[in-house]
Amino acid sequence: MRSLHINSMLLALSAAALASAHSPEPWSFIIVGDSRGPDNGVNSVILSEVAEETVSAGVDFLLFSGDLISGFYEVETQLSYWLSVMQPVYNAGIGVYVIRGNHEDGEFFPDISVWHETFSGNYALPGNGPPGEVNLTYSFVHKNAMVVGVDQYVDIFAANQPWLDAQLTANTHPHVFVFGHLPAYRALPRPCLDFYPERRDAFWRSLADAGARVYFAGHDHFYDHARIDDGDGNIENDLHQYIVGTAGARPYTWEPRYEGDNGAMTPVNVAHAETYGYVRVDVEGSDVTLTWIARHTNNLAITGVYAAAESWSYSVASLVLLSPNGGERLVAGGDNMIQWQRKAWAGTENVRLEYFDGSAWRAINSTPVAAHTGSYLWPTAHAQDSNKCLVRLSDWEDATVSDTSDAPFTVFHCRTALPADLNGDCYVDMQDLMLLAADWLKCGNVFDPACEL
């Protein structure tokens, strides 16, 4: 009995540890960039206020998205001064993670060895970057999140996509936060990641595929929050771009119009401000809240007062329905495939499937389906004809963990016999012609010598 009791305790402790790994205590971080200014290459007034705000907030770490200094001359002195202004953050045991901006590259910053010498020892950055980008590009895991900082100047105006893909593919944590110096979608008319639109599109897709909901950048000296509409009709799965170049560089004036090469995406402005400040990110379980905290005035002679000015929240999904996800035409009477994705970090073991037939929700499976299979063959013989159908996928034990088709699809019975409908989809079209062409002049008569050729 004692052994059984101990084993039960161990199992309970293991379950608690697993739950804690995926739902840790609430935590937070700050994202900001662009602190260059007149004091040894730094705006010491604003940067010192940001440091003070960071310490008083007690966040877990701070991300700094480049353009720490003005550069051009005495860059070693300028970086040392930047560190001295930020020293209270380091002294508080709060992690500081920086990446380069254009003012730490090229003509502004002629000697990269100074960067590596500065950010070494107690100031060293994670050393897991790709060859040639160690201490420039890196990733780290914090509680239930993966954080990735991408250098965009080793390979000018682009991230190291193969390395990033490998990092994101291996991730087993629900939250993904990626930051770089350059916006992916252009605000001001100057180079950003859309200089190479195809590479930018691959970068953006990789974030979406990894479950990221936000990308952080600097470069432009203002706060700009944009939702990047992917055109699928569901704004709840769009990624958001946050430009937070607000740590001291003189604010720019700009009317929110995203007139760069946006590819298939449509940037939609959510909020814009031309003042100093920072974004605080709060993470609690699967929920994330991003809050723009703005300085009340741009007058440096007045001590800054910082207050929340705009906020956006989202939740990450552990189960994602892939199909039918909207627009499909399914012929009733046969078997149609339902497909989904279970995130690597999800605790769901079994799933429940239901469909909406235009009037009511109805069960698809009466017994649990293993979540890891990712698919289920749905017999639709008794499905009701409707063009307002939806499928809902949910955890068998917890219905609050679920995903539903983004848009309605159609289920219908084929009312007319069509002998030429070779694929059985109730349409005689090019797909049937292709099937016919693939078998054109073939024969299956074993008594016909011609069929042996």
C-alpha positions as CSV (number, residue, x, y, z in Angstrom):
1,M,0.0,0.0,0.0
2,R,2.9,2.3,0.9
3,S,4.5,1.7,-2.6
4,L,1.2,2.4,-4.3
5,H,0.8,5.6,-2.3
6,I,4.3,6.7,-3.3
7,N,3.7,5.9,-6.9
8,S,0.5,7.9,-6.9
9,M,2.3,10.8,-5.3
10,L,5.0,10.6,-8.0
11,L,2.4,10.5,-10.8
12,A,0.6,13.5,-9.3
13,L,3.8,15.5,-9.0
14,S,4.8,14.6,-12.6
15,A,1.4,15.8,-13.8
16,A,1.7,19.0,-11.8
17,A,5.2,19.6,-13.2
18,L,3.9,19.1,-16.8
19,A,1.0,21.4,-16.2
20,S,3.3,24.0,-14.7
21,A,5.6,23.8,-17.8
22,H,2.7,24.7,-20.1
23,S,0.9,27.1,-17.7
24,P,3.6,28.9,-15.7
25,E,3.0,31.8,-13.4
26,P,2.3,35.1,-15.3
27,W,5.4,36.8,-16.6
28,S,6.3,39.8,-18.7
29,F,8.9,41.6,-20.8
30,I,9.5,44.9,-22.5
31,I,10.3,45.6,-26.1
32,V,11.8,48.9,-27.4
33,G,14.5,50.2,-29.7
34,D,16.3,53.2,-31.2
35,S,17.9,55.1,-28.3
36,R,20.4,57.1,-30.3
37,G,20.8,60.7,-29.4
38,P,23.2,63.6,-28.5
39,D,24.8,62.2,-25.3
40,N,27.8,60.1,-26.4
41,G,25.5,58.7,-29.2
42,V,22.6,58.1,-26.8
43,N,19.5,60.0,-25.7
44,S,20.3,59.5,-22.0
45,V,17.2,61.2,-20.7
46,I,14.8,58.8,-22.4
47,L,16.9,55.7,-22.1
48,S,17.5,56.2,-18.4
49,E,13.7,56.6,-18.0
50,V,13.1,53.3,-19.9
51,A,15.7,51.6,-17.7
52,E,13.9,53.0,-14.6
53,E,10.5,51.9,-15.9
54,T,11.9,48.4,-16.6
55,V,13.3,48.0,-13.1
56,S,10.2,49.3,-11.4
57,A,7.9,47.0,-13.5
58,G,10.0,44.0,-12.4
59,V,9.7,42.3,-15.8
60,D,11.6,39.2,-16.7
61,F,13.7,40.7,-19.5
62,L,14.0,43.5,-22.0
63,L,14.4,43.2,-25.8
64,F,16.1,46.0,-27.6
65,S,15.6,46.1,-31.4
66,G,18.7,47.9,-32.5
67,D,20.1,51.4,-33.1
68,L,21.4,51.6,-29.6
69,I,23.8,54.4,-30.6
70,S,24.4,57.0,-33.3
71,G,27.6,55.4,-34.4
72,F,30.0,57.1,-36.9
73,Y,32.8,57.8,-34.4
74,E,34.1,56.4,-31.1
75,V,31.6,53.5,-31.2
76,E,33.3,51.7,-28.4
77,T,32.8,54.8,-26.1
78,Q,29.2,55.1,-27.2
79,L,28.3,51.5,-26.6
80,S,30.0,51.6,-23.2
81,Y,27.9,54.7,-22.4
82,W,24.8,52.8,-23.5
83,L,25.6,50.0,-21.1
84,S,26.2,52.5,-18.2
85,V,22.8,54.0,-18.7
86,M,21.2,50.5,-18.8
87,Q,23.3,49.3,-15.9
88,P,20.4,49.5,-13.4
89,V,18.5,46.9,-15.5
90,Y,21.5,44.5,-15.4
91,N,22.0,45.1,-11.7
92,A,18.3,44.2,-11.1
93,G,19.0,40.8,-12.6
94,I,16.7,41.5,-15.6
95,G,17.9,40.0,-18.8
96,V,18.8,42.5,-21.6
97,Y,18.8,41.1,-25.2
98,V,19.9,43.4,-28.0
99,I,20.3,43.1,-31.8
100,R,22.0,45.4,-34.3
101,G,20.3,48.2,-36.2
102,N,21.7,50.0,-39.2
103,H,23.6,52.4,-36.8
104,E,25.6,49.3,-35.6
105,D,26.4,48.3,-39.2
106,G,28.4,49.6,-42.1
107,E,29.4,53.2,-42.4
108,F,27.9,54.0,-38.9
109,F,29.8,51.2,-37.2
110,P,33.0,50.3,-39.0
111,D,34.4,47.6,-36.6
112,I,32.1,44.7,-35.7
113,S,34.7,43.5,-33.2
114,V,33.7,46.3,-30.9
115,W,30.2,44.9,-30.8
116,H,31.5,41.5,-29.8
117,E,33.8,42.9,-27.2
118,T,31.1,45.0,-25.7
119,F,28.5,42.2,-25.5
120,S,30.7,39.6,-23.8
121,G,31.2,38.4,-20.3
122,N,28.3,39.5,-18.1
123,Y,26.7,41.2,-21.2
124,A,27.0,38.3,-23.6
125,L,24.1,37.3,-25.7
126,P,23.0,33.7,-26.4
127,G,25.7,32.0,-28.5
128,N,23.5,29.7,-30.5
129,G,23.3,31.7,-33.7
130,P,24.2,30.4,-37.2
131,P,27.8,30.5,-38.4
132,G,28.9,34.1,-39.0
133,E,26.1,35.4,-36.9
134,V,27.0,34.2,-33.4
135,N,26.2,37.0,-30.8
136,L,24.1,38.7,-33.5
137,T,21.3,36.3,-34.2
138,Y,20.1,34.0,-31.5
139,S,17.2,32.3,-29.7
140,F,16.4,31.5,-26.1
141,V,13.5,29.8,-24.2
142,H,11.9,31.5,-21.3
143,K,9.2,29.6,-19.4
144,N,6.5,28.8,-22.0
145,A,8.0,30.9,-24.9
146,M,10.6,30.9,-27.5
147,V,12.2,34.2,-28.3
148,V,14.2,34.9,-31.4
149,G,16.4,37.9,-32.3
150,V,17.3,38.1,-36.0
151,D,20.2,40.2,-37.3
152,Q,19.2,41.7,-40.7
153,Y,22.6,43.1,-41.7
154,V,24.9,40.1,-42.1
155,D,22.6,39.3,-45.0
156,I,21.4,42.8,-45.7
157,F,17.7,43.4,-45.3
158,A,17.0,39.7,-44.6
159,A,17.0,37.1,-41.8
160,N,18.9,33.8,-42.0
161,Q,15.8,31.9,-43.0
162,P,17.2,28.3,-43.0
163,W,18.4,28.8,-39.4
164,L,15.2,30.5,-38.4
165,D,13.1,27.7,-39.9
166,A,15.1,25.1,-38.0
167,Q,14.6,27.0,-34.7
168,L,10.9,27.4,-35.2
169,T,10.4,23.8,-36.3
170,A,12.1,22.5,-33.2
171,N,10.1,24.7,-30.9
172,T,7.8,23.0,-28.4
173,H,6.5,26.1,-26.5
174,P,3.2,27.7,-27.1
175,H,4.4,31.3,-27.5
176,V,6.8,32.6,-30.2
177,F,8.2,36.1,-30.1
178,V,10.5,37.3,-32.9
179,F,12.2,40.7,-33.1
180,G,14.4,42.4,-35.6
181,H,15.4,45.9,-36.4
182,L,13.6,46.3,-39.7
183,P,9.8,46.3,-40.3
184,A,8.5,43.6,-42.5
185,Y,5.9,45.9,-44.0
186,R,7.1,49.4,-44.8
187,A,5.9,52.5,-43.0
188,L,8.4,55.2,-44.0
189,P,9.7,55.2,-47.6
190,R,13.1,53.7,-46.9
191,P,14.5,50.1,-47.1
192,C,13.0,47.5,-44.9
193,L,12.4,43.7,-45.3
194,D,10.3,44.4,-48.4
195,F,13.5,45.3,-50.3
196,Y,13.4,41.5,-51.0
197,P,9.6,40.9,-51.0
198,E,9.9,37.1,-51.7
199,R,12.3,36.6,-48.8
200,R,10.1,38.8,-46.6
201,D,7.1,36.7,-47.5
202,A,8.9,33.5,-46.6
203,F,10.0,35.1,-43.3
204,W,6.4,36.1,-42.6
205,R,5.0,32.6,-43.5
206,S,7.5,31.0,-41.2
207,L,6.3,33.0,-38.3
208,A,2.6,32.2,-39.1
209,D,3.4,28.5,-39.5
210,A,5.1,28.5,-36.1
211,G,2.1,30.0,-34.4
212,A,3.6,33.5,-33.8
213,R,1.1,36.3,-33.6
214,V,3.4,39.3,-33.4
215,Y,6.7,40.6,-34.9
216,F,8.6,43.4,-33.2
217,A,10.8,45.9,-35.0
218,G,12.3,49.4,-34.6
219,H,14.1,51.6,-37.2
220,D,11.2,54.1,-37.6
221,H,11.1,56.5,-34.7
222,F,7.5,56.2,-33.6
223,Y,5.1,53.6,-32.3
224,D,3.0,51.8,-34.9
225,H,0.8,48.8,-34.4
226,A,-0.5,47.2,-37.7
227,R,-2.5,44.1,-38.3
228,I,-1.3,42.3,-41.4
229,D,-4.4,41.0,-43.0
230,D,-3.7,37.7,-44.8
231,G,-7.0,37.9,-46.8
232,D,-8.6,34.7,-45.4
233,G,-11.5,36.6,-43.9
234,N,-10.5,35.7,-40.3
235,I,-8.8,38.6,-38.6
236,E,-8.2,36.5,-35.4
237,N,-5.4,34.6,-37.1
238,D,-3.6,37.6,-38.6
239,L,-0.1,38.4,-37.4
240,H,0.6,41.9,-36.1
241,Q,3.6,44.1,-36.6
242,Y,4.8,46.4,-33.8
243,I,7.3,49.1,-34.6
244,V,8.6,50.4,-31.3
245,G,11.5,52.8,-32.2
246,T,10.7,54.9,-29.2
247,A,13.7,54.8,-26.8
248,G,15.1,58.2,-27.5
249,A,15.7,58.8,-31.2
250,R,13.9,62.0,-32.4
251,P,10.3,61.0,-33.3
252,Y,9.4,61.0,-37.0
253,T,6.1,62.3,-38.4
254,W,4.2,59.9,-40.6
255,E,0.6,59.4,-41.6
256,P,-0.2,55.6,-41.5
257,R,-0.1,54.5,-45.1
258,Y,1.7,51.2,-45.9
259,E,2.8,51.9,-49.5
260,G,5.6,49.4,-49.9
261,D,5.6,46.0,-51.6
262,N,3.0,44.2,-49.4
263,G,2.7,41.1,-51.6
264,A,-0.6,39.4,-50.9
265,M,-1.0,41.0,-47.5
266,T,-2.8,44.2,-46.5
267,P,-1.4,46.1,-43.5
268,V,-4.2,47.7,-41.5
269,N,-3.3,50.3,-38.9
270,V,-4.4,49.7,-35.4
271,A,-2.7,52.5,-33.5
272,H,0.0,55.0,-34.1
273,A,1.9,57.5,-31.8
274,E,4.8,59.8,-32.3
275,T,6.2,60.0,-28.8
276,Y,8.6,58.1,-26.6
277,G,7.6,55.0,-24.7
278,Y,7.8,51.2,-24.8
279,V,5.6,48.1,-25.2
280,R,5.1,45.8,-22.2
281,V,4.1,42.2,-23.0
282,D,2.3,40.2,-20.3
283,V,2.0,36.4,-20.7
284,E,-0.4,34.3,-18.6
285,G,-0.9,30.7,-19.7
286,S,-2.1,30.8,-23.3
287,D,-3.0,34.5,-23.1
288,V,-0.9,37.5,-24.2
289,T,-1.5,41.2,-23.7
290,L,0.6,43.9,-25.3
291,T,0.4,47.4,-23.9
292,W,1.8,50.5,-25.4
293,I,3.1,52.7,-22.6
294,A,3.7,56.3,-23.7
295,R,5.6,59.2,-22.3
296,H,3.2,62.1,-21.7
297,T,5.4,64.7,-23.5
298,N,8.4,64.8,-25.9
299,N,9.9,67.7,-24.0
300,L,13.1,66.3,-22.5
301,A,13.3,69.1,-20.0
302,I,10.2,67.7,-18.2
303,T,10.5,64.4,-16.3
304,G,8.5,61.8,-18.1
305,V,5.3,60.2,-16.9
306,Y,4.5,56.9,-18.5
307,A,1.0,55.5,-18.9
308,A,-0.8,52.8,-20.8
309,A,-2.2,54.2,-24.1
310,E,-3.2,51.2,-26.2
311,S,-3.6,47.5,-25.7
312,W,-4.2,44.3,-27.7
313,S,-4.7,40.8,-26.4
314,Y,-4.7,37.3,-28.0
315,S,-4.6,33.7,-27.1
316,V,-2.6,30.9,-28.7
317,A,-4.4,27.8,-30.0
318,S,-3.2,24.3,-29.1
319,L,-5.6,22.7,-31.7
320,V,-5.9,24.1,-35.2
321,L,-8.5,22.9,-37.6
322,L,-7.0,22.7,-41.1
323,S,-9.9,21.4,-43.2
324,P,-12.7,21.8,-43.9
325,N,-11.9,25.4,-43.1
326,G,-14.3,27.3,-45.4
327,G,-15.3,27.3,-49.0
328,E,-15.1,23.6,-49.6
329,R,-17.8,21.6,-51.5
330,L,-18.2,18.2,-50.0
331,V,-20.4,15.5,-51.6
332,A,-22.6,13.7,-49.1
333,G,-22.7,10.0,-49.3
334,G,-19.0,9.3,-49.2
335,D,-16.1,9.8,-46.8
336,N,-14.6,13.3,-46.4
337,M,-11.3,14.0,-44.6
338,I,-11.2,16.3,-41.6
339,Q,-7.7,17.4,-40.8
340,W,-6.1,19.3,-37.9
341,Q,-2.9,20.2,-36.2
342,R,-2.1,19.6,-32.6
343,K,0.8,21.8,-31.4
344,A,3.8,20.0,-30.0
345,W,3.3,21.6,-26.6
346,A,-0.4,20.8,-26.3
347,G,-1.7,18.5,-23.6
348,T,-4.8,17.3,-25.6
349,E,-4.8,13.5,-25.9
350,N,-8.2,12.9,-27.7
351,V,-10.5,15.1,-29.7
352,R,-14.2,15.5,-30.3
353,L,-15.6,16.5,-33.7
354,E,-18.9,18.1,-34.4
355,Y,-20.5,19.8,-37.4
356,F,-23.0,22.6,-37.8
357,D,-25.5,21.7,-40.6
358,G,-27.0,25.2,-40.9
359,S,-29.5,24.7,-38.0
360,A,-27.8,22.8,-35.2
361,W,-24.5,21.3,-34.0
362,R,-24.3,17.5,-34.4
363,A,-21.8,14.9,-33.2
364,I,-19.4,13.4,-35.7
365,N,-17.6,10.9,-33.5
366,S,-19.2,9.1,-30.5
367,T,-15.9,7.8,-29.1
368,P,-12.6,9.7,-28.6
369,V,-10.3,10.2,-31.6
370,A,-6.5,10.3,-30.8
371,A,-5.4,13.9,-31.3
372,H,-1.9,13.0,-32.6
373,T,-3.4,11.3,-35.7
374,G,-4.3,14.7,-37.2
375,S,-7.1,13.4,-39.3
376,Y,-10.5,11.6,-39.3
377,L,-12.5,10.1,-42.2
378,W,-15.9,11.6,-41.9
379,P,-18.8,9.5,-43.3
380,T,-21.3,12.1,-44.6
381,A,-24.0,9.8,-45.8
382,H,-26.6,11.2,-43.4
383,A,-25.4,14.8,-43.6
384,Q,-28.0,17.4,-44.3
385,D,-27.6,19.6,-47.4
386,S,-26.4,23.0,-46.4
387,N,-24.1,25.8,-47.6
388,K,-23.7,27.0,-44.0
389,C,-21.8,24.0,-42.6
390,L,-19.0,24.3,-40.0
391,V,-16.8,21.8,-38.2
392,R,-15.7,22.2,-34.6
393,L,-12.7,20.4,-33.2
394,S,-12.3,20.3,-29.4
395,D,-10.4,18.6,-26.6
396,W,-12.5,15.5,-25.5
397,E,-12.1,16.5,-21.9
398,D,-12.1,20.3,-22.1
399,A,-14.5,21.9,-24.6
400,T,-12.9,25.3,-24.1
401,V,-9.9,24.1,-26.0
402,S,-11.3,24.2,-29.5
403,D,-11.1,25.5,-33.1
404,T,-13.9,26.0,-35.6
405,S,-13.9,26.4,-39.4
406,D,-13.0,30.0,-40.3
407,A,-15.9,30.2,-42.8
408,P,-18.9,28.0,-43.9
409,F,-18.5,25.2,-46.4
410,T,-21.1,23.2,-48.4
411,V,-22.3,19.7,-48.0
412,F,-24.7,18.4,-50.7
413,H,-26.1,15.3,-52.2
414,C,-25.5,14.9,-55.9
415,R,-29.0,14.9,-57.4
416,T,-28.1,13.9,-60.9
417,A,-26.2,10.8,-62.1
418,L,-23.3,12.0,-64.2
419,P,-21.5,9.0,-65.9
420,A,-18.6,11.3,-66.9
421,D,-18.0,12.4,-63.3
422,L,-15.0,10.2,-62.9
423,N,-13.9,11.6,-59.5
424,G,-17.3,11.6,-57.9
425,D,-17.5,15.2,-57.0
426,C,-20.8,15.9,-58.8
427,Y,-19.0,18.0,-61.4
428,V,-17.9,17.1,-64.9
429,D,-14.8,19.3,-65.3
430,M,-11.1,19.5,-66.1
431,Q,-10.3,17.1,-63.3
432,D,-12.3,14.4,-64.9
433,L,-10.7,15.1,-68.2
434,M,-7.3,14.7,-66.6
435,L,-8.3,11.3,-65.2
436,L,-9.5,10.3,-68.6
437,A,-6.3,11.5,-70.3
438,A,-4.2,9.5,-67.8
439,D,-5.9,6.3,-68.8
440,W,-6.4,7.1,-72.5
441,L,-5.9,4.0,-74.7
442,K,-5.1,1.8,-71.8
443,C,-6.8,-1.6,-71.7
444,G,-7.2,-4.3,-69.1
445,N,-8.1,-7.3,-71.3
446,V,-5.6,-10.1,-70.5
447,F,-6.8,-12.0,-73.7
448,D,-5.9,-9.1,-75.9
449,P,-2.2,-9.3,-77.0
450,A,-2.2,-5.5,-77.4
451,C,-2.7,-5.0,-73.7
452,E,0.6,-6.7,-72.9
453,L,2.5,-3.9,-74.5
